[in-house]
Amino acid sequence: MQYNYNPSGVCSRKISFEVEDGIVKNVVFTGGCAGNTQGIAKLCEGRRAEEIAEILEGIKCGFKNTSCPDQLAKAINKFVKE
C-alpha cells in the first residue's frame, strides 16, 4: 500500500513510501537535502517498517527538534501501526 505524508519542521515537503507485508519499499522524499534523503531512502529499502521507525525516531537536524529521518519514522508509525 502507498502512503503519503506531509512532514513538518523540515525542508522536505512530502514523504512517500510503500509497505508490503511489513517491508518498506519505494521511499521518496520531495524536497530536503537531496543526497541525505536519497541515502535514507536507499538504506530503508527492504527493511521491516518497525525496524526503520525504531532506528530513525528522535534524530534531529541541527537545532531543529526533528529531521527528515525522524519525520519518516513518524510517518511509518502513523500509517503502519494503525
C-alpha positions in Angstrom: 0.0 0.0 0.0 1.2 3.5 -0.9 1.4 6.1 1.9 2.0 9.9 1.5 3.0 12.0 4.5 3.4 15.8 4.8 6.3 16.4 7.2 6.5 19.4 9.4 9.5 21.3 10.7 11.9 20.1 8.0 12.9 21.1 4.5 11.2 18.1 2.7 7.6 18.8 1.7 6.4 15.2 1.2 7.4 11.6 2.0 6.0 8.8 0.0 6.6 5.1 0.6 5.0 1.7 0.2 4.6 -1.1 2.7 4.1 -4.7 1.6 4.0 -7.5 4.1 5.6 -5.2 6.7 8.5 -4.3 4.4 9.2 -0.7 3.3 9.7 0.0 -0.4 10.0 2.9 -2.8 10.8 5.7 -0.2 10.8 9.1 -1.9 11.3 12.5 -0.3 10.1 15.6 -2.1 12.4 18.4 -1.2 15.1 18.4 1.5 18.8 17.7 1.2 18.9 15.5 -1.9 21.9 13.4 -1.0 20.8 12.8 2.5 17.2 11.9 1.7 18.3 9.7 -1.2 20.7 7.9 1.2 18.0 7.5 3.8 15.6 6.1 1.2 18.2 3.5 -0.1 19.0 2.4 3.5 15.4 1.9 4.3 14.6 -0.2 1.2 13.7 -3.8 2.1 13.7 -3.4 5.8 10.8 -4.0 8.2 8.8 -0.9 9.0 9.1 -1.2 12.7 12.9 -1.5 12.5 13.1 1.7 10.4 10.9 3.6 12.8 12.9 2.5 15.8 16.3 3.4 14.2 15.3 6.8 12.8 13.0 8.1 15.6 14.4 11.0 17.5 17.1 12.1 15.1 17.5 15.9 15.0 18.7 18.2 12.2 20.9 21.0 13.6 18.9 23.0 16.1 15.6 21.6 14.9 13.6 19.3 17.1 13.1 16.9 14.2 14.7 15.8 10.9 13.7 14.1 7.6 14.6 10.7 9.1 12.6 11.4 12.2 9.6 12.5 10.1 9.9 9.2 8.1 9.7 7.4 11.5 6.6 9.4 12.4 5.0 8.6 9.0 5.7 4.9 9.4 4.3 4.9 13.0 1.2 6.8 11.9 0.3 4.7 8.9 1.7 1.3 9.5 0.9 0.8 13.2 -2.8 1.9 12.8 
